Amino acid sequence: MSKYRDYPLSIHTIPPGIPFIVANEAAERFSYYGMRAILVVFMTQYLIDGNGQLAVMSEDQAKGYFHLFVSAVYFTPLLGALLADSILGKYRTIIVLSLVYCFGHFALALDETRSGLFAGQALIALGAGGIKPCVSAHVGDQFCAGNSHLLTRVYGWFYIAINVGAFISMLLTPWLLVNYGASVAFAVPGVLMLIATLIFWSGRYRYAHISPGGPGFFREVFSLHGLQILSRLFIIYLFVAVFWSLFDQTGSSWVLQAQKMDRDVLGYSVLPSQIQAANPLLILLLVPLFSTVIYPRLNRLFNLTALRKIAIGLFLAVFAFAVSSWIQIQIDSGNQPHIGWQFLAYLILTASEVMVSITCLEFSYTQAPRPMKSFIMAFFMLSVALGNLLTSLVNFFIQNEDGSSLLAGANYFVFFTGLMLTTACLFLFVIRYYKETLILQKEISELS
């Protein structure tokens, strides 16, 4: 049973708990993306052993462990969703796992060895991953039939909050690493996560709280209806997983590529990790552009369903990695291309993200039965985990014993470009047979 606080609402009213959730998301994403932005550089340049001596990883090792960590972050949402939908409810699950999250950041800050690295990553994976499906589903829970038309707008704000936090942290944290060392660079995201937890807690009396389903949740998941929905969505998510395999390389292979490029911008030498800030900045520009200009114009040409948006986004990812392949070809030839070329790749990849990620976020919520909202959000995030696991396995597999790589230089980027092109083409056949539905907390309607 749901319990809504007694606040007067109209069909034009944003639910009163939304500002707290959005502010919490901005601070939490600052903490996560700030920490993530410096991981590969930390592992390849700053990692030490128990005696305080440098004990850094190779580039392939660092990429492998980076994507293994990101994969873990997106596997643990299943645990968080199970806790939220069956036992604790979304609010309590978010509070408890946010504290675990904070401990993970401070573990990284206090111990710069592999032990501290792996302990911190394990705690962050549990905390960050565990709250992911709960927070995004908690947004949807604040709406009912009367104001459901505002859901798309609020999910847009939610995504903007993510990228405001990410943009600031991706500029600040690499600078802190270079100027103050790893301890400070990892501690600042920890402080922001603590602030995020306090913001979320302060809005506790303004939220609509959906009670956990208990045993009924498991009956729903393993019912014929629940399994049918999971199987249909899983097919979609397998294709989306390949997108994430490419997209999250902005934190690994693209950072390493940027180290070999001309990074002078108006007299300022941009740090390789700071280039990642292009993505959240572009999100802030492209989200309103797509919602107010591009989507309405495309909709005049054909019925722009959620799955068609995703399909277009997958093809855009192909073009983004084609640009990164060209960049690497230039680097392999002894040239030093300007970082502006990688910005072009970011522009195309971010447009792809808008059409794939934001669409999948709302699509997952609207396709999920009411007792399974967090669980389906976690199921969507499993696609991110699978994509990063794929990238991690590729990077571990291509390492030769002599330290060389089976996919050296441009071949690495060309491989992922071809993989994405094949995936996007196959996705066109799959979406012809999927019928979309709309399920909110108080009503269900079929979409034509």
C-alpha positions in Angstrom: 0.0 0.0 0.0 1.3 3.5 -0.8 1.3 6.3 1.7 1.2 9.9 0.3 1.9 12.8 2.6 -1.0 15.3 2.8 0.2 18.0 0.4 -2.3 19.7 -1.9 -1.5 18.8 -5.5 -2.9 19.8 -8.8 -2.3 18.4 -12.3 0.4 21.1 -12.7 2.1 20.5 -9.4 5.6 19.0 -9.0 5.5 16.6 -6.0 7.1 18.2 -2.9 9.8 15.5 -2.5 11.2 16.0 -5.9 13.6 18.9 -5.1 15.3 16.8 -2.4 15.7 13.8 -4.6 17.1 15.9 -7.5 19.6 17.7 -5.2 20.6 14.4 -3.6 21.3 13.0 -7.1 23.5 16.0 -8.1 25.7 15.6 -5.0 25.8 11.8 -5.2 26.8 11.8 -8.9 29.5 14.4 -8.1 30.9 11.8 -5.6 30.7 8.9 -8.0 31.9 10.5 -11.2 34.7 12.5 -9.4 36.1 9.2 -8.0 35.6 7.4 -11.3 37.3 10.1 -13.4 40.7 9.6 -11.7 40.6 5.8 -11.3 42.6 4.8 -14.5 45.1 7.6 -13.9 45.5 6.6 -10.3 46.0 2.9 -11.1 48.6 3.7 -13.8 50.5 6.5 -12.1 49.8 6.8 -8.4 49.2 3.3 -7.0 51.7 2.2 -4.3 52.6 -0.9 -2.4 52.8 -1.5 1.4 56.3 0.1 1.5 55.1 3.3 -0.2 56.8 2.5 -3.5 55.1 2.9 -6.8 53.3 -0.3 -7.9 51.3 0.8 -10.9 49.2 -1.3 -13.4 49.7 -1.6 -17.1 47.1 0.2 -19.3 45.3 -3.0 -20.3 45.2 -4.1 -16.6 43.9 -0.7 -15.5 41.2 -0.7 -18.2 40.3 -4.3 -17.2 39.9 -3.5 -13.5 38.1 -0.2 -14.2 35.4 -1.9 -16.3 35.2 -4.8 -13.8 34.5 -2.2 -11.1 31.9 -0.4 -13.1 30.3 -3.8 -13.9 30.1 -4.5 -10.2 28.5 -1.1 -9.6 25.7 -2.1 -12.0 25.3 -5.7 -10.8 24.5 -4.7 -7.1 21.3 -2.8 -8.1 19.7 -6.2 -8.1 20.5 -6.5 -4.4 19.3 -3.0 -3.6 16.1 -3.6 -5.5 15.4 -6.8 -3.7 15.9 -5.1 -0.4 13.7 -2.1 -1.4 10.8 -3.9 -3.0 10.5 -6.8 -0.6 11.8 -5.8 2.8 13.0 -2.3 3.6 11.2 0.0 1.1 13.1 2.4 -1.1 13.7 5.2 1.4 15.3 3.0 4.1 17.4 1.1 1.5 18.7 4.4 0.1 19.7 5.7 3.6 21.5 2.4 4.7 23.4 1.8 1.5 24.4 5.5 1.2 26.3 5.2 4.5 28.1 2.1 3.0 28.9 4.3 0.0 30.5 6.9 2.2 32.8 4.4 3.9 34.0 3.2 0.4 35.1 6.7 -0.5 37.0 7.2 2.7 38.7 3.8 2.3 40.1 5.0 -1.0 41.2 8.2 0.6 43.0 6.5 3.5 44.8 3.7 1.7 46.5 4.2 -1.7 47.6 0.5 -2.0 45.8 -2.2 -3.9 44.2 -3.3 -0.7 42.6 0.2 -0.1 41.7 0.4 -3.8 39.8 -3.0 -3.8 38.2 -2.4 -0.4 37.0 1.0 -1.4 35.7 -0.1 -4.8 33.9 -3.1 -3.2 32.1 -0.8 -0.7 31.3 1.8 -3.4 30.0 -0.9 -5.7 27.6 -2.1 -3.0 26.5 1.4 -2.0 26.4 3.2 -5.3 24.9 0.2 -7.1 22.4 -0.6 -4.4 20.8 2.8 -4.3 20.7 3.3 -8.1 17.4 1.5 -8.9 15.8 2.8 -5.7 16.4 6.5 -6.3 15.2 6.5 -10.0 12.2 4.4 -9.1 11.5 6.7 -6.0 11.2 9.6 -8.5 8.5 7.8 -10.4 6.7 6.8 -7.1 6.0 10.5 -6.4 3.6 10.6 -9.4 0.1 9.3 -9.9 -2.5 9.5 -12.7 -3.3 13.2 -12.1 0.3 14.5 -12.7 1.8 11.7 -14.7 2.3 14.1 -17.7 5.0 15.8 -15.6 7.0 12.5 -15.3 9.1 13.0 -18.5 10.0 16.6 -17.5 11.1 15.5 -14.1 13.2 12.6 -15.4 14.8 15.2 -17.6 15.7 17.3 -14.5 16.9 14.2 -12.8 19.3 13.5 -15.6 20.4 17.1 -15.7 21.2 16.9 -12.0 23.3 13.9 -12.7 25.3 15.8 -15.2 25.7 19.0 -13.3 27.3 17.0 -10.5 29.4 15.0 -12.9 30.6 18.0 -14.9 31.9 19.9 -11.8 33.5 16.8 -10.3 35.2 15.7 -13.6 36.9 19.1 -13.8 37.7 19.4 -10.1 38.8 15.9 -9.0 41.6 15.5 -11.7 43.0 18.9 -10.6 42.9 17.8 -7.0 44.8 14.6 -7.9 47.6 16.5 -9.6 47.9 19.3 -7.1 47.1 17.6 -3.7 47.4 13.9 -4.3 45.2 10.9 -4.2 44.0 11.1 -0.6 42.5 14.6 -1.0 41.1 13.8 -4.5 39.2 10.7 -3.1 38.2 12.4 0.1 36.3 15.3 -1.5 33.9 12.9 -3.3 33.4 11.2 0.1 32.3 14.5 1.7 29.9 15.1 -1.2 28.3 11.7 -0.7 27.8 12.4 3.0 26.1 15.7 2.0 24.0 13.8 -0.5 22.8 11.4 2.2 21.9 14.3 4.5 19.9 16.1 1.8 17.9 12.9 1.0 17.2 12.3 4.7 16.0 15.9 5.2 13.2 15.4 2.7 11.8 12.3 4.5 8.5 13.8 5.5 7.7 15.1 2.0 8.0 11.9 0.0 5.4 9.5 -1.1 6.5 6.2 0.4 5.5 2.9 -1.3 5.5 0.1 1.2 7.6 -3.0 0.4 5.8 -5.9 -1.1 7.1 -8.6 1.2 6.4 -12.2 -0.1 4.0 -10.7 -2.6 6.9 -9.2 -4.4 8.5 -12.5 -5.1 5.2 -14.0 -6.2 4.9 -11.2 -8.7 8.5 -11.6 -10.0 8.2 -15.3 -10.5 4.6 -15.3 -11.8 4.1 -16.0 -15.4 3.3 -12.3 -16.1 6.4 -11.2 -14.2 8.7 -13.6 -16.0 7.2 -12.6 -19.4 8.0 -9.0 -18.8 11.5 -9.8 -17.6 12.3 -11.9 -20.6 11.0 -9.3 -23.0 13.0 -6.5 -21.4 16.1 -8.7 -21.1 16.2 -9.1 -24.9 16.1 -5.3 -25.2 18.8 -4.8 -22.5 21.2 -7.2 -24.2 21.4 -4.8 -27.1 21.7 -1.8 -24.9 24.6 -3.6 -23.0 26.8 -3.2 -26.1 26.1 0.5 -26.1 27.4 0.7 -22.5 30.4 -1.4 -23.4 31.4 1.5 -25.7 30.1 4.5 -23.7 31.9 3.7 -20.4 35.2 3.6 -22.2 35.2 7.4 -22.0 36.6 6.7 -18.5 39.3 4.3 -19.7 40.5 4.0 -23.3 39.4 7.5 -24.2 41.4 8.9 -21.2 44.5 7.0 -22.3 44.0 8.1 -25.8 43.7 11.8 -24.7 47.2 11.5 -23.0 48.7 11.2 -26.5 46.8 14.1 -28.1 47.5 17.9 -28.3 45.4 19.1 -25.3 46.2 22.8 -25.6 42.9 24.8 -25.5 43.2 28.6 -25.6 46.6 28.4 -23.9 45.5 26.0 -21.2 46.7 22.4 -21.1 43.6 20.3 -20.3 44.3 17.2 -18.2 43.4 13.9 -19.9 40.8 13.0 -17.2 39.2 16.4 -17.5 38.1 15.7 -21.1 35.4 13.5 -19.6 33.6 16.7 -18.4 32.6 17.3 -22.1 30.0 14.6 -21.7 27.9 16.1 -18.8 28.3 19.6 -20.3 26.9 18.4 -23.6 24.1 16.6 -21.8 23.0 19.9 -20.3 22.9 21.4 -23.8 21.5 18.4 -25.7 18.6 17.3 -23.4 16.5 20.5 -23.9 17.5 20.6 -27.6 16.3 17.0 -28.2 13.1 17.4 -26.2 12.0 20.8 -27.7 13.4 20.6 -31.2 14.8 17.3 -32.5 12.1 14.9 -31.1 9.1 17.0 -32.2 10.6 17.3 -35.7 11.4 13.6 -36.0 7.9 12.8 -34.7 6.4 14.7 -37.7 8.3 12.3 -40.0 7.4 9.1 -38.2 6.0 7.8 -34.9 9.0 8.3 -32.6 8.5 5.5 -30.0 10.9 4.8 -27.2 12.4 1.8 -29.0 13.0 3.8 -32.2 14.8 6.5 -30.2 17.1 3.8 -28.7 17.7 2.3 -32.2 18.8 5.8 -33.6 21.0 6.2 -30.5 22.8 2.9 -31.1 23.7 3.9 -34.7 25.0 7.3 -33.3 27.4 5.3 -31.0 28.8 3.6 -34.1 29.8 7.0 -35.6 31.3 8.2 -32.3 33.6 5.2 -32.1 34.4 5.6 -35.8 35.8 9.0 -34.9 37.8 7.6 -32.0 39.2 4.9 -34.4 40.3 7.7 -36.8 42.0 9.5 -34.0 43.9 6.4 -33.0 45.0 5.8 -36.6 46.5 9.3 -36.6 48.3 8.7 -33.3 49.6 5.3 -34.5 51.1 7.2 -37.6 53.3 9.5 -35.3 50.9 12.4 -35.6 49.4 14.3 -32.6 45.8 15.2 -33.4 44.1 18.0 -31.4 41.8 17.2 -28.6 39.0 18.9 -30.5 38.6 15.7 -32.5 37.8 13.8 -29.3 35.3 16.5 -28.4 33.6 15.7 -31.7 33.4 12.0 -30.7 32.0 13.1 -27.3 29.3 15.2 -29.1 28.1 12.3 -31.1 28.3 9.8 -28.2 26.4 12.2 -25.9 23.7 12.5 -28.5 23.6 8.7 -28.5 23.4 8.7 -24.7 20.4 11.1 -24.7 18.5 8.8 -27.0 19.5 5.5 -25.3 20.0 6.1 -21.6 17.3 8.7 -20.8 14.8 6.8 -22.9 15.7 3.5 -21.3 15.3 5.0 -17.8 11.7 6.1 -18.4 10.9 3.1 -20.6 12.0 0.7 -17.8 9.8 2.4 -15.2 6.7 2.5 -17.4 7.0 -1.1 -18.5 7.4 -2.5 -14.9 4.5 -3.9 -12.9 3.7 -1.7 -9.8 5.3 -4.0 -7.2 8.5 -4.4 -9.3 9.5 -0.8 -10.1 12.9 -0.9 -8.4 13.6 -4.4 -9.5 13.0 -3.5 -13.2 15.2 -0.4 -12.8 17.9 -2.8 -11.5 17.3 -5.1 -14.4 17.9 -2.2 -16.8 21.2 -1.4 -14.9 22.2 -5.0 -15.4 22.7 -4.0 -19.0 25.4 -1.5 -17.9 27.1 -4.2 -15.9 27.0 -6.7 -18.8 28.5 -4.1 -21.1 31.3 -3.2 -18.8 31.9 -6.9 -18.1 32.3 -7.4 -21.8 34.8 -4.6 -22.1 36.7 -5.9 -19.0 36.9 -9.4 -20.4 38.1 -8.1 -23.8 40.9 -6.1 -22.1 42.1 -9.0 -19.9 41.9 -11.4 -22.9 44.0 -9.3 -25.3 47.0 -9.0 -22.9 50.0 -11.0 -24.2 52.5 -12.4 -21.7 55.2 -10.1 -23.1 53.0 -7.1 -22.3 51.8 -6.5 -25.8 48.2 -6.5 -26.9 46.2 -8.5 -29.4 44.2 -5.4 -30.3 46.9 -2.8 -30.3 46.3 0.8 -31.3 43.5 1.6 -33.7 42.5 -2.1 -34.0 41.1 -1.9 -30.5 38.7 1.0 -31.4 37.8 -0.6 -34.8 36.8 -3.8 -33.1 34.3 -2.0 -30.9 33.0 0.1 -33.8 32.2 -3.1 -35.7 30.6 -4.7 -32.7 28.3 -1.7 -32.2 27.3 -1.6 -35.9 26.4 -5.3 -35.9 24.3 -4.8 -32.7 22.5 -1.7 -34.0 21.5 -3.5 -37.2 20.2 -6.6 -35.4 18.2 -4.3 -33.0 16.1 -3.1 -35.9 14.6 -6.5 -36.3 13.9 -7.0 -32.6 11.9 -3.8 -32.0 9.4 -4.7 -34.7 7.8 -7.3 -32.3 7.8 -5.4 -29.0 4.6 -3.8 -27.9 5.1 -0.9 -25.4 2.8 -0.3 -22.4 2.4 2.4 -19.8 2.2 1.3 -16.1 2.1 4.0 -13.4 1.3 3.6 -9.7 -2.4 4.0 -10.1 -3.4 3.1 -13.7 -2.4 1.2 -16.7 -3.1 2.0 -20.3 -2.0 0.4 -23.6 0.0 2.5 -26.1 -0.9 2.1 -29.8 
